[in-house]
Amino acid sequence: MSRICVNVLSVINSASNITSEIIDGVEHIVVKDVCPVIDDIVLNGGLYPADEISKGFKSLEGKPMPYGHPKIEGQYVSASNVRAVN
């Protein structure tokens, strides 16, 4: 099976949705109100239909979404762990 990597560019409609926060002395850029999932996409063999995404994406509000899966000392950890995304 071949794999294709697709990079998606999202437009942020308002500069007020972009802020910065200092966490453990390190600046982090925070972007609010962006849905990180594309309608009708297949991820890890599962289909994510548009109607289901529209029902659930608000539950992601306020959740950290690091680029890549976070690790601490080489072990995968939840993105909910603030130290994992530093």
URRA-V827945 format. One record per backbone hydrogen bond with DSSP energy under -1.0 kcal/mol. CO is the residue of the C=O (numbers start at 1). NH is the residue of the N-H. Records with the same first field share a line. If there is no record, write none. Layout:
CO->NH  NH
This chain:
14->17
15->18
17->32
19->30
21->28
23->26
26->23
28->21
30->19
41->48
43->46
46->43
48->41
49->53
50->54
52->56
53->57
56->59
57->60
58->61
60->63
70->77
72->75
75->72
78->81
81->84
